[in-house]
């Protein structure tokens, strides 16, 4: 089956139509044959989403019902407002890890206060996202680069794996830091509860087997059902194997959490961080599958859609959610056509809450730990790390630092550390950018970097200098010193300097004053200063500052080659006009 294409689906929305209802546009052109595909995709996604939602709720320190509630009404909200046809929203491992980290210092897991705080956190994340969409802040997704997100996801994955080892082995661990958990676990292996460990390893083996041999089947759901039935049938809970326990509550209803303003203030920073990571995590699969299926997603619209989904999750007893890349991939693989898949998934999940509430009580927590470990293992992207090592060693170091930061400092500090390192790197590139001296190639019609083209040579008496960054307050002195060094080390006397300004996008007042000083300094040495290729804001400030007038229109050129040819003609005419020296 093919997905709706540009030819058979009207555009859902434009960036000008923020907070519109894209689902209505979809319904106007919806085809009857798509209904079966969307329903089957919804069933397939729900089969993975139900056990995953329960496991992720456990990861966040919340009851199973909270995970299921986070997978019902929020999906309806995104289906109404989201611009992606494939993206499935719901509980997410990275978001749940951040929720646990945010709430741990403020409330005790398992209490009603903890649950209320998670609901408030989801509402805050949603409101911040909606505000970001209204203010058109969708571009912030670009600030978390792929290497940082790779390192973040790898760090979260490793944290999840280590965090589930206690549940898998039946050992109650006191440590929370991943490295301390490993240290404590290594000293307490003799305390392992062997029935729990056996069941956990069996769940791991079955999950790997299903993923390897039967990838199209909902392995996690089938294994959870099988092990829950075995636990009920053989009374394994009496052997010390922990189970989820009674899951009661029925379908979700909307209500405000019983918390105060002080609680909201205490979580504001964490809410901002979760909103940012949640949005960026959702945009990666949304953009990837939009490119694959040849349509466009709109970040600002999706900020509003994801924000509305989070508010809905908080009001209905859930927690903060994001885009789910694995469930999105399943949706695409089984042929989901439109965002109606989110609606179908929500319906099937709601049916499970109504019909299977008794059966959910027998789910072994070791099996949930196994599901989380397999999900986390799929998050670790070794191939991408290897590609970074081959292509960009610096970005590999940034990615590894993000991973290490998440493991040692926590999710939010780890991200901040990696982002700051990337920004410092970018500032360094702008403060000390690459530059080049340009030269002519025999019979050529262009100028080339003399360092890269041995056949290129500097025009006689002319230094053509290219500066590969904007001229700003923190690199203007560097520009001046580089120019002085090039003039003093030139093998031939310099009569003119041509600044190739094509790469210079912007200029601030410090840079303009520096250029004025350079022009005066060169004039004192009898050197003509020219600018070629000035454009955009750089040219505008040249004119507003009066520097263009001081340089003179005859020394402003469209291209460096034009400047070289004009200067050559000027020097030649000057030489011919000079009187010949008296003969002796």
Number of C-alpha atoms within 10 A of each C-alpha: 9 8 19 19 12 12 7 10 15 13 15 21 20 15 13 9 12 19 21 20 20 23 20 14 16 19 11 10 12 18 11 8 9 17 17 13 19 24 21 18 26 29 20 23 28 27 22 19 30 23 26 26 25 26 25 29 27 24 23 26 23 25 23 24 25 27 30 30 30 31 32 29 29 33 31 24 23 31 29 24 26 33 31 26 30 30 33 33 29 34 30 22 27 27 25 25 22 23 27 19 17 26 21 14 8 14 16 13 17 12 13 14 16 19 25 21 26 28 29 29 30 30 28 25 32 30 21 23 32 27 16 21 23 16 10 17 15 22 12 13 18 10 13 20 17 14 23 28 21 24 31 30 24 28 29 28 28 20 26 24 20 19 22 20 22 21 23 27 23 23 18 13 16 11 14 13 16 19 14 15 18 18 12 15 22 10 9 13 11 10 12 16 18 15 16 25 21 15 22 26 17 17 25 23 14 17 25 16 13 18 16 10 9 12 13 13 14 20 20 29 18 17 20 22 17 13 20 21 15 15 21 16 10 10 13 20 16 9 12 13 20 19 20 18 16 16 17 14 12 15 17 20 11 12 12 13 20 12 13 10 7 8 13 16 11 13 19 16 13 20 27 17 20 31 30 22 22 26 23 25 22 26 25 18 21 26 19 15 22 18 12 10 17 12 19 19 22 19 26 28 30 26 35 28 29 34 34 27 36 38 30 29 32 33 25 23 25 35 36 35 35 29 24 22 24 18 24 22 17 21 27 20 11 17 19 30 25 26 26 28 31 34 24 25 28 27 21 20 24 22 14 19 24 14 12 12 17 13 17 24 17 26 26 27 24 29 30 27 27 28 26 26 23 20 19 21 15 12 20 19 14 11 9 15 21 13 12 17 14 10 11 12 14 14 22 22 19 23 29 21 21 34 29 20 22 28 21 17 15 22 28 20 15 22 25 17 18 29 20 12 18 21 13 12 15 13 14 13 14 17 20 17 16 11 15 16 20 27 26 20 18 10 6 9 9 14 21 20 19 17 13 10 14 11 12 18 18 21 19 14 19 24 25 25 22 21 21 19 21 21 27 20 17 15 20 22 16 15 21 15 11 14 18 13 10 14 18 11 10 12 10 14 14 19 19 23 23 26 25 26 25 21 15 22 16 19 21 17 14 16 24 21 16 19 20 18 13 17 19 17 13 16 14 10 10 12 18 19 23 24 25 22 20 22 17 13 14 21 20 14 19 24 13 10 15 12 17 19 14 14 19 12 11 11 18 21 20 15 19 25 20 15 25 27 12 15 23 17 12 11 15 11 11 10 11 9 9 8 7 8 6 5 4 3
